């Protein structure tokens, strides 16, 4: 299933926001914080993808939230692979 580019843009925006608010101290000290909840929030716009694609995104999103500098390029590459080609209007 091909999803609109806007849904992938939303995934990237949500991931960026989650990474801005992630602090390792919170993850370690706050018993209510759960990284998986942030990952699921980021994935909401693209839940129509197949399970294998979602699994790959889930892993990369978690890594990007925890360490954006080290993993953002891999996430962007995967999104480019999964997103439809832009159409010229």
N, C-alpha and C positions, 0 to 999 in steps of 0.2 A: 504494500500500500504506500502510495506517495502522499506525503503531507505537504501542505503549503509552506513556502519559505518562511512566512510570518510565524509559524509555530516553532520553527527552529530558532528564529530570532528571539522569541520569547524564552525558550529554553536557555539560550546564552545570557540573556538579561537576568533571568532568575538566578542562574549559577553565579554570575558576577556579583549580584547583590548578596547571595548567601556567603560568598567568599569574603566580602567586605566585613560582614558581621561575625565571622568565625574567629574565635580565639581559643587556642588549645587549652588555656586555663579554664574556660567555661566548660569545655568538653570533659575535662578531668574533674572539676569541682561541682558542677551543677548536675544533680541527679535527674533533673527533668529534661536536660538537653539530650537530643538524640540526632546524630548526624544523618541517620536514615530518613528521618522526617524531612530534613532539608533536601536530601536527594530526591525524595518522592515529590516534594513541592516543585523542584526544578523540572522533573520529568512530566508533570501534568500536561503540558501542551502537546506532547508527542506520544501519549499513551497508546495511540493507534498503530505504532510500529510493531514489528514482530518481536518475539521474546528474545531472540539472539541480539538484535540491534539494541533493544532496551537494556539488556545485560551489559553490553559494552559501554553504553552511555552511562549506566548506573555506576560502574567502576570508575570511569574517567571523571564524572561529576564529583564523586567523593574525593578523588585525588585533587581536583582543581579547588574545591572548597578548602581543603586542608593546606594546599601549597600551590597557589595559582601560578607562580612564576615557573615552576618546574613542569607543570602539566597542561597549561592552557593551549599550547600548540597542538598537542595530541587531540584534545577535545575539538578544537576548530577543524582539524583535518577530518575527523570522523563526521562532524556535522556537515562539512562540505561534501563528503562522500554520500551521506544519506539524504541531503536536501536536494530538491529538484533544481534543474538548471534554470537560472533566471530567464524570463522571456522578455524580449524587447517589445516595447509598446508603441 
